[in-house]
Amino acid sequence: MTSILTIMSANPQQKTTHSKTILTLTSVGMVVFAIVLPLFLILFNTSYITNSEWLYDYGWWRNDISYKTGITVDQLNSGADQIKEYFNNDEEFLDLRVRFESTEVSLYREREILHMVDVKALMQGVFNVSLWSGIFLAILLTTGFFVLKRNIFTALNKSLKWSAIGTGTFILIFGGIALINFGWLFTQFHFLSFANDLWMLDPRRDYLIIMFPQQFFFEASLFIALLTIIDYMLIAIAIHFANKRLL
């Protein structure tokens, strides 16, 4: 009789401990999701933007690059394709060749080529972190579905809200600074991202900076921010409809 009472009294305690463990793990998972989601979205959108033809077409038109360089839009697009391919291959150096004044030439000089080595390392880091953070989020969501069942949507809604508030605040601050002084922000990004001064190029004769002026990167950053906001809206809508279907 005593042993039965002991077992009966232990069961509620075990259930309470189990519930507390699940609650703690859920809270940790929600915080991690809220932090990793914007990292994934921003880097994924950066990867998408970098590999998108429309961004380069827009950049040539917006900054009148064909007129400034004397290179046709077709040849500029060829150069952009070579850059995109370079970011995704194993070549150490970029030999960007275009037809210029009826002659095929290597457009970039040594300093520009060496800087592109650093840019490639940075971009491949962006691609890799985007991929692995996406895989991590998929694993986290799958685990959450198995553990929380339908309650996963309540947790996702709260986590998404925290994440959206944090990301929105960051975008507002970043956007505000960019609107006030993007040149300063652009310079600080280069100081933080590169261990050398190869990025300090001459806008009068270095084609890399003529093709991709600060305005190009400013507007690319705006596109990334806009896509990230749209992503949050789509995720919120998807969670809402998925939750309704299970009610």
C-alpha positions in Angstrom: 0.0 0.0 0.0 2.8 2.4 0.9 4.6 1.7 -2.4 1.4 2.4 -4.4 1.0 5.7 -2.6 4.6 6.6 -3.3 4.2 5.9 -7.0 0.9 7.8 -7.2 2.5 10.8 -5.5 5.6 10.6 -7.7 3.6 10.7 -11.0 2.3 14.2 -10.7 5.7 15.4 -9.7 7.2 13.7 -12.8 4.6 15.3 -15.0 5.2 18.7 -13.5 9.0 18.3 -14.1 8.3 17.1 -17.7 6.0 20.1 -18.4 8.6 22.5 -17.0 11.3 21.0 -19.3 9.0 21.3 -22.3 8.2 24.9 -21.4 11.8 25.8 -21.0 12.9 24.1 -24.3 10.0 25.8 -26.1 11.0 29.2 -24.7 14.6 28.6 -25.8 13.5 27.4 -29.2 11.3 30.5 -29.6 14.2 32.8 -28.8 16.6 31.0 -31.1 14.0 31.0 -33.9 13.5 34.8 -33.4 17.3 35.4 -33.7 18.1 33.0 -36.6 15.1 33.8 -38.8 16.2 37.4 -39.7 19.8 36.2 -40.2 18.5 33.6 -42.7 16.1 36.0 -44.4 18.6 38.9 -44.8 21.4 36.6 -46.1 19.1 34.6 -48.3 17.8 37.9 -49.9 21.3 39.1 -50.2 22.2 35.9 -52.1 19.1 36.2 -54.3 19.8 39.9 -55.1 23.5 39.2 -55.9 22.5 36.5 -58.4 19.6 38.4 -60.0 19.9 39.7 -63.5 17.3 42.4 -62.9 19.4 44.1 -60.3 22.3 44.6 -62.6 20.0 45.7 -65.5 18.4 48.3 -63.1 21.9 49.4 -61.9 23.2 50.0 -65.4 20.1 52.1 -66.3 19.8 53.9 -62.9 23.4 55.0 -62.8 23.9 55.5 -66.6 26.8 53.1 -66.5 27.0 52.4 -70.2 27.5 56.1 -70.9 30.1 56.5 -68.1 32.1 53.5 -69.2 31.6 53.4 -72.9 30.7 49.8 -72.6 27.4 48.5 -74.1 24.7 47.1 -71.9 25.2 43.7 -73.4 28.8 43.7 -72.5 28.0 45.0 -69.0 25.6 42.1 -68.6 28.3 39.8 -69.7 30.6 41.2 -67.0 27.9 40.8 -64.4 27.4 37.1 -65.5 31.1 36.6 -65.1 31.1 38.0 -61.6 28.1 35.9 -60.6 29.9 32.8 -62.0 33.1 33.8 -60.1 31.2 34.0 -56.8 30.0 30.4 -57.3 33.1 28.7 -58.7 36.5 27.6 -57.5 38.6 30.1 -59.4 40.9 32.2 -57.2 41.0 35.3 -59.5 38.5 37.0 -61.7 39.5 37.8 -65.2 36.5 39.9 -66.3 36.7 40.2 -70.1 34.5 42.4 -72.2 34.5 43.7 -75.8 35.5 47.3 -75.5 35.9 49.5 -78.6 35.9 46.3 -80.9 38.6 44.7 -78.8 38.2 42.1 -76.0 40.0 43.3 -72.9 40.5 42.4 -69.3 38.6 45.2 -67.6 39.9 45.1 -64.1 43.4 45.9 -62.9 45.4 44.1 -60.3 44.1 45.9 -57.3 40.5 45.4 -58.4 41.1 41.7 -59.0 42.7 41.3 -55.6 39.8 43.1 -53.9 37.4 40.7 -55.7 39.1 37.8 -54.0 38.1 39.3 -50.7 34.6 40.0 -52.0 34.2 36.4 -53.2 35.2 35.1 -49.7 32.6 37.4 -48.2 29.9 36.3 -50.6 30.6 32.6 -50.2 30.4 33.1 -46.5 27.0 34.8 -47.0 25.9 31.8 -49.2 27.0 29.2 -46.7 25.6 30.9 -43.6 22.3 31.4 -45.5 22.2 27.7 -46.4 23.1 26.3 -42.9 20.8 28.8 -41.1 18.0 27.6 -43.3 18.7 24.0 -42.6 18.9 24.8 -38.9 15.5 26.5 -39.0 14.0 23.6 -40.9 15.3 21.2 -38.2 14.0 23.4 -35.4 10.5 23.7 -36.9 10.3 19.9 -37.5 11.3 19.2 -33.9 8.8 21.7 -32.8 6.0 20.1 -34.7 6.8 16.7 -33.2 7.0 18.0 -29.6 4.3 20.7 -29.6 1.9 19.4 -32.2 -0.7 22.1 -32.9 0.7 24.4 -30.2 3.6 25.1 -32.5 1.6 27.8 -34.2 1.1 29.7 -30.9 4.8 29.5 -30.3 5.6 30.5 -33.9 3.3 33.5 -33.7 5.0 34.9 -30.5 8.5 34.2 -31.9 7.7 35.8 -35.2 6.3 38.9 -33.4 9.5 39.2 -31.4 11.6 38.6 -34.5 9.7 41.1 -36.6 9.9 43.8 -34.0 13.7 43.3 -33.6 14.3 43.2 -37.4 12.0 46.1 -38.0 13.9 48.2 -35.5 17.2 47.2 -37.1 15.9 48.1 -40.6 14.6 51.5 -39.4 17.9 52.3 -37.7 20.0 51.1 -40.6 17.7 52.8 -43.1 17.8 56.1 -41.2 21.6 56.1 -41.1 21.7 55.1 -44.8 19.4 58.0 -45.7 21.4 60.5 -43.7 24.9 59.3 -44.7 25.2 56.1 -46.7 28.8 57.0 -47.6 29.8 56.7 -43.9 27.9 53.5 -43.5 29.4 52.0 -46.7 32.9 52.9 -45.5 32.4 51.4 -42.0 31.1 48.2 -43.7 34.3 47.9 -45.7 36.5 48.5 -42.6 34.6 45.8 -40.7 34.5 43.3 -43.6 38.0 43.5 -45.1 41.4 43.3 -43.5 43.1 45.5 -46.1 42.5 48.7 -48.1 42.2 47.1 -51.5 38.6 48.3 -51.6 39.8 51.9 -51.8 39.7 52.3 -55.6 39.9 55.3 -57.9 36.4 56.2 -59.3 38.1 57.9 -62.2 39.8 54.9 -63.7 38.9 51.7 -61.8 36.0 50.1 -63.7 34.9 48.0 -60.7 33.8 51.1 -58.8 32.5 52.8 -61.9 30.3 49.9 -62.7 29.1 49.6 -59.0 29.0 53.0 -57.4 27.6 53.6 -53.9 24.2 54.3 -55.3 24.1 50.8 -56.6 24.7 49.3 -53.2 22.4 51.8 -51.5 19.5 50.7 -53.6 20.5 47.0 -53.4 20.3 47.4 -49.6 16.8 48.9 -49.9 15.7 46.0 -52.0 17.0 43.5 -49.5 15.2 45.3 -46.7 12.0 45.4 -48.7 12.2 41.7 -49.5 12.8 40.9 -45.8 9.7 42.8 -44.8 7.7 41.0 -47.5 9.1 37.6 -46.2 7.9 38.4 -42.7 4.4 39.2 -44.0 4.2 36.0 -46.1 5.4 33.9 -43.1 2.8 35.5 -40.9 0.1 34.8 -43.5 1.2 31.2 -43.9 1.2 30.5 -40.2 -2.3 32.1 -39.9 -3.8 29.9 -42.6 -2.0 26.8 -41.5 -3.4 27.3 -38.0 -6.9 27.9 -39.3 -6.8 24.7 -41.4 -6.0 22.7 -38.2 -8.7 24.2 -36.1 
